[in-house]
Amino acid sequence: MRVSELIDMLRDQPPDAEVELAVIAPVEDDSEDITVDRYSVEGMLPWSDDDDELVIWLVGGEEDDVEAFLDAIDADHDHDHDHDH
């Protein structure tokens, strides 16, 4: 999904609505049952993928975990990331 597509999808939503990230995964590999994990979006992180293409990560989880993750990313990389948290 491109940033412009996400903006278009959100444009018609109430501006005070909470944004969550829902991660859908199978319960077991051979099962049709699925699980849904819901997370608040706590921040975003511009990132370069393996092809050196810019991607935007929406970061969610428990607030303390998100802070620790973003701090660890900053500590592991010499270049600056413009992330919100």
Residue pairs with C-beta under 8 A, 6 or more apart in sequence:
3 56
10 19
18 40
19 40
19 41
20 38
20 39
20 40
20 41
20 60
21 38
21 39
21 40
21 41
21 58
21 60
22 36
22 37
22 38
22 39
23 36
23 37
23 38
23 39
24 34
24 35
24 36
25 34
25 35
25 37
26 32
26 33
26 34
26 35
27 33
27 34
27 35
39 60
39 61
40 60
41 58
41 59
41 60
42 59
42 60
42 61
42 63
42 66
42 85
43 58
43 59
43 66
43 70
43 83
43 84
43 85
44 56
44 57
44 58
44 59
44 83
44 84
45 56
45 57
45 59
45 70
45 73
45 81
45 83
46 54
46 55
46 56
46 57
46 81
46 82
46 83
47 54
47 55
47 56
47 57
47 81
48 54
48 55
49 55
59 66
59 69
59 70
59 83
59 85
60 66
61 69
66 85
67 85
70 83
70 85
73 81
73 83
74 80
74 81
